[in-house]
C-alpha cells in the first residue's frame, strides 16, 4: 500500500526542472531522501528539507500598510490595510476595468487574492 509522492526539482543529471519521484529515505542520513527523475530516470540524493521550501512568502507589516480607500492610487508592491476586512495585503498588479476604471489585484493575508477598485472618480 505505498503511494508515490512527487516533488518538482531541477534534475542534477538532465539539468531540467522535472518531476521527481521520492523513492526512499537515505539510510544513515535522516534529512536526505532518494529521488528519481521521471525524465531521465537518474536517481539522486537530495535534502528532504529542500522540498519544504516555499516561494513567494509575503510578510505583512501593519506599520508599512497604507489604509485602503477606493479613491486612492496604489503602486505595485505597496502594502495596504483594508479596514472593513481587518486584513493586510500587498498590491501584486494593476489593471483597467471593463468600464474604464482602475483596479488593483491584492494578495491579502487572510482573504487571499482580491481585486479592488483604485482611483475611483466619485460622481457628483
Ligand atoms: Zn533528469
py3Dmol code that shows the C-alpha trace and the ligand (Angstrom):
import py3Dmol

protein = """\
ATOM      1  CA  UNK A   1       0.000   0.000   0.000  1.00  0.00           C
ATOM      2  CA  UNK A   2       2.630   2.575  -0.914  1.00  0.00           C
ATOM      3  CA  UNK A   3       1.624   5.653  -2.817  1.00  0.00           C
ATOM      4  CA  UNK A   4       4.244   7.500  -4.858  1.00  0.00           C
ATOM      5  CA  UNK A   5       4.998  11.059  -3.942  1.00  0.00           C
ATOM      6  CA  UNK A   6       6.433  13.597  -6.315  1.00  0.00           C
ATOM      7  CA  UNK A   7       8.269  16.874  -5.960  1.00  0.00           C
ATOM      8  CA  UNK A   8       9.466  19.261  -8.627  1.00  0.00           C
ATOM      9  CA  UNK A   9      13.228  19.763  -8.611  1.00  0.00           C
ATOM     10  CA  UNK A  10      15.955  20.627 -11.045  1.00  0.00           C
ATOM     11  CA  UNK A  11      17.494  17.326 -12.008  1.00  0.00           C
ATOM     12  CA  UNK A  12      21.251  17.132 -11.453  1.00  0.00           C
ATOM     13  CA  UNK A  13      21.545  14.735 -14.386  1.00  0.00           C
ATOM     14  CA  UNK A  14      19.432  16.170 -17.197  1.00  0.00           C
ATOM     15  CA  UNK A  15      19.537  19.704 -15.785  1.00  0.00           C
ATOM     16  CA  UNK A  16      15.869  20.372 -16.312  1.00  0.00           C
ATOM     17  CA  UNK A  17      13.109  21.014 -13.814  1.00  0.00           C
ATOM     18  CA  UNK A  18      11.495  17.634 -13.564  1.00  0.00           C
ATOM     19  CA  UNK A  19       9.012  15.709 -11.556  1.00  0.00           C
ATOM     20  CA  UNK A  20      10.975  13.683  -9.016  1.00  0.00           C
ATOM     21  CA  UNK A  21       9.625  10.532  -7.571  1.00  0.00           C
ATOM     22  CA  UNK A  22      10.567  10.027  -3.946  1.00  0.00           C
ATOM     23  CA  UNK A  23      11.885   6.516  -3.795  1.00  0.00           C
ATOM     24  CA  UNK A  24      13.032   6.311  -0.213  1.00  0.00           C
ATOM     25  CA  UNK A  25      14.864   7.576   2.812  1.00  0.00           C
ATOM     26  CA  UNK A  26      18.632   7.519   2.775  1.00  0.00           C
ATOM     27  CA  UNK A  27      19.820   5.057   5.383  1.00  0.00           C
ATOM     28  CA  UNK A  28      22.042   6.850   7.898  1.00  0.00           C
ATOM     29  CA  UNK A  29      21.084  10.343   6.760  1.00  0.00           C
ATOM     30  CA  UNK A  30      17.718  11.355   8.142  1.00  0.00           C
ATOM     31  CA  UNK A  31      17.390  14.594   6.230  1.00  0.00           C
ATOM     32  CA  UNK A  32      18.294  13.070   2.857  1.00  0.00           C
ATOM     33  CA  UNK A  33      15.905  11.367   0.504  1.00  0.00           C
ATOM     34  CA  UNK A  34      16.419   9.424  -2.697  1.00  0.00           C
ATOM     35  CA  UNK A  35      14.688  10.924  -5.705  1.00  0.00           C
ATOM     36  CA  UNK A  36      14.353   9.594  -9.220  1.00  0.00           C
ATOM     37  CA  UNK A  37      13.907  11.907 -12.181  1.00  0.00           C
ATOM     38  CA  UNK A  38      10.847  10.951 -14.200  1.00  0.00           C
ATOM     39  CA  UNK A  39      12.527  12.282 -17.374  1.00  0.00           C
ATOM     40  CA  UNK A  40      15.893  10.574 -17.379  1.00  0.00           C
ATOM     41  CA  UNK A  41      15.333   8.059 -14.537  1.00  0.00           C
ATOM     42  CA  UNK A  42      18.537   9.175 -12.836  1.00  0.00           C
ATOM     43  CA  UNK A  43      18.488   8.647  -9.077  1.00  0.00           C
ATOM     44  CA  UNK A  44      19.929  11.252  -6.765  1.00  0.00           C
ATOM     45  CA  UNK A  45      20.154  12.026  -3.086  1.00  0.00           C
ATOM     46  CA  UNK A  46      18.622  15.353  -2.089  1.00  0.00           C
ATOM     47  CA  UNK A  47      17.955  17.244   1.094  1.00  0.00           C
ATOM     48  CA  UNK A  48      14.447  16.403   2.181  1.00  0.00           C
ATOM     49  CA  UNK A  49      14.272  19.902   3.686  1.00  0.00           C
ATOM     50  CA  UNK A  50      14.505  21.355   0.187  1.00  0.00           C
ATOM     51  CA  UNK A  51      11.051  20.156  -0.710  1.00  0.00           C
ATOM     52  CA  UNK A  52       9.553  22.150   2.153  1.00  0.00           C
ATOM     53  CA  UNK A  53      10.880  25.411   0.791  1.00  0.00           C
ATOM     54  CA  UNK A  54       8.098  27.803  -0.122  1.00  0.00           C
ATOM     55  CA  UNK A  55       8.414  30.608  -2.601  1.00  0.00           C
ATOM     56  CA  UNK A  56       6.652  33.928  -2.629  1.00  0.00           C
ATOM     57  CA  UNK A  57       6.212  34.274   1.090  1.00  0.00           C
ATOM     58  CA  UNK A  58       4.878  37.730   1.728  1.00  0.00           C
ATOM     59  CA  UNK A  59       5.464  39.321   5.077  1.00  0.00           C
ATOM     60  CA  UNK A  60       2.824  41.765   6.176  1.00  0.00           C
ATOM     61  CA  UNK A  61       3.857  44.588   8.459  1.00  0.00           C
ATOM     62  CA  UNK A  62       0.993  46.686   9.767  1.00  0.00           C
ATOM     63  CA  UNK A  63       3.184  49.790  10.184  1.00  0.00           C
ATOM     64  CA  UNK A  64       4.061  49.721   6.475  1.00  0.00           C
ATOM     65  CA  UNK A  65       0.477  49.438   5.298  1.00  0.00           C
ATOM     66  CA  UNK A  66      -1.440  52.279   3.733  1.00  0.00           C
ATOM     67  CA  UNK A  67      -5.138  52.294   4.573  1.00  0.00           C
ATOM     68  CA  UNK A  68      -7.133  51.231   1.535  1.00  0.00           C
ATOM     69  CA  UNK A  69      -9.639  53.624   0.085  1.00  0.00           C
ATOM     70  CA  UNK A  70     -11.112  53.314  -3.435  1.00  0.00           C
ATOM     71  CA  UNK A  71     -10.287  56.925  -4.307  1.00  0.00           C
ATOM     72  CA  UNK A  72      -6.559  56.440  -3.701  1.00  0.00           C
ATOM     73  CA  UNK A  73      -3.973  55.243  -6.224  1.00  0.00           C
ATOM     74  CA  UNK A  74      -1.675  52.389  -5.231  1.00  0.00           C
ATOM     75  CA  UNK A  75       1.615  51.276  -6.719  1.00  0.00           C
ATOM     76  CA  UNK A  76       2.529  47.640  -7.298  1.00  0.00           C
ATOM     77  CA  UNK A  77       4.388  46.290  -4.271  1.00  0.00           C
ATOM     78  CA  UNK A  78       2.733  48.622  -1.801  1.00  0.00           C
ATOM     79  CA  UNK A  79       1.286  47.136   1.382  1.00  0.00           C
ATOM     80  CA  UNK A  80      -2.268  48.111   2.131  1.00  0.00           C
ATOM     81  CA  UNK A  81      -4.650  47.649   5.017  1.00  0.00           C
ATOM     82  CA  UNK A  82      -8.346  47.054   4.431  1.00  0.00           C
ATOM     83  CA  UNK A  83     -10.143  48.476   7.470  1.00  0.00           C
ATOM     84  CA  UNK A  84     -13.503  46.776   6.785  1.00  0.00           C
ATOM     85  CA  UNK A  85     -11.912  43.342   6.462  1.00  0.00           C
ATOM     86  CA  UNK A  86      -9.200  43.951   9.090  1.00  0.00           C
ATOM     87  CA  UNK A  87      -6.759  42.437   6.619  1.00  0.00           C
ATOM     88  CA  UNK A  88      -3.359  43.394   5.270  1.00  0.00           C
ATOM     89  CA  UNK A  89      -2.428  42.898   1.647  1.00  0.00           C
ATOM     90  CA  UNK A  90       0.177  43.577  -0.982  1.00  0.00           C
ATOM     91  CA  UNK A  91      -0.578  45.047  -4.408  1.00  0.00           C
ATOM     92  CA  UNK A  92       0.604  42.481  -6.952  1.00  0.00           C
ATOM     93  CA  UNK A  93      -0.627  44.026 -10.205  1.00  0.00           C
ATOM     94  CA  UNK A  94      -2.896  46.628 -11.726  1.00  0.00           C
ATOM     95  CA  UNK A  95      -5.442  46.563 -14.490  1.00  0.00           C
ATOM     96  CA  UNK A  96      -8.076  48.594 -16.284  1.00  0.00           C
ATOM     97  CA  UNK A  97     -11.620  47.531 -15.612  1.00  0.00           C
ATOM     98  CA  UNK A  98     -14.074  46.986 -18.448  1.00  0.00           C
ATOM     99  CA  UNK A  99     -15.802  50.236 -17.523  1.00  0.00           C
ATOM    100  CA  UNK A 100     -12.571  52.187 -17.989  1.00  0.00           C
ATOM    101  CA  UNK A 101     -11.740  52.448 -14.318  1.00  0.00           C
ATOM    102  CA  UNK A 102      -8.648  51.273 -12.493  1.00  0.00           C
ATOM    103  CA  UNK A 103      -8.301  48.191 -10.376  1.00  0.00           C
ATOM    104  CA  UNK A 104      -5.576  46.590  -8.287  1.00  0.00           C
ATOM    105  CA  UNK A 105      -5.012  42.923  -7.526  1.00  0.00           C
ATOM    106  CA  UNK A 106      -4.098  42.438  -3.904  1.00  0.00           C
ATOM    107  CA  UNK A 107      -2.764  39.382  -2.127  1.00  0.00           C
ATOM    108  CA  UNK A 108      -4.353  39.550   1.309  1.00  0.00           C
ATOM    109  CA  UNK A 109      -3.023  37.784   4.342  1.00  0.00           C
ATOM    110  CA  UNK A 110      -6.364  36.257   5.336  1.00  0.00           C
ATOM    111  CA  UNK A 111      -8.700  36.809   2.387  1.00  0.00           C
ATOM    112  CA  UNK A 112      -6.354  35.679  -0.391  1.00  0.00           C
ATOM    113  CA  UNK A 113      -6.213  37.388  -3.771  1.00  0.00           C
ATOM    114  CA  UNK A 114      -8.797  40.126  -4.256  1.00  0.00           C
ATOM    115  CA  UNK A 115      -9.456  42.722  -6.901  1.00  0.00           C
ATOM    116  CA  UNK A 116     -10.106  46.216  -5.606  1.00  0.00           C
ATOM    117  CA  UNK A 117     -11.036  49.500  -7.230  1.00  0.00           C
ATOM    118  CA  UNK A 118      -8.495  52.323  -7.178  1.00  0.00           C
ATOM    119  CA  UNK A 119      -8.529  55.905  -8.387  1.00  0.00           C
ATOM    120  CA  UNK A 120     -12.330  55.917  -8.169  1.00  0.00           C
ATOM    121  CA  UNK A 121     -13.838  59.079  -9.611  1.00  0.00           C
ATOM    122  CA  UNK A 122     -16.759  59.999  -7.449  1.00  0.00           C
ATOM    123  CA  UNK A 123     -19.744  61.238  -9.413  1.00  0.00           C
ATOM    124  CA  UNK A 124     -21.450  64.355  -8.155  1.00  0.00           C
TER     125      UNK A 124
END
"""
ligand_1 = """\
1
ZN
Zn 16.732 14.009 -15.142
"""
view = py3Dmol.view(width=600, height=400)
view.addModel(protein, "pdb")
view.setStyle({"model": 0}, {"cartoon": {"style": "trace"}})
view.addModel(ligand_1, "xyz")
view.setStyle({"model": 1}, {"stick": {}})
view.zoomTo()
view.show()
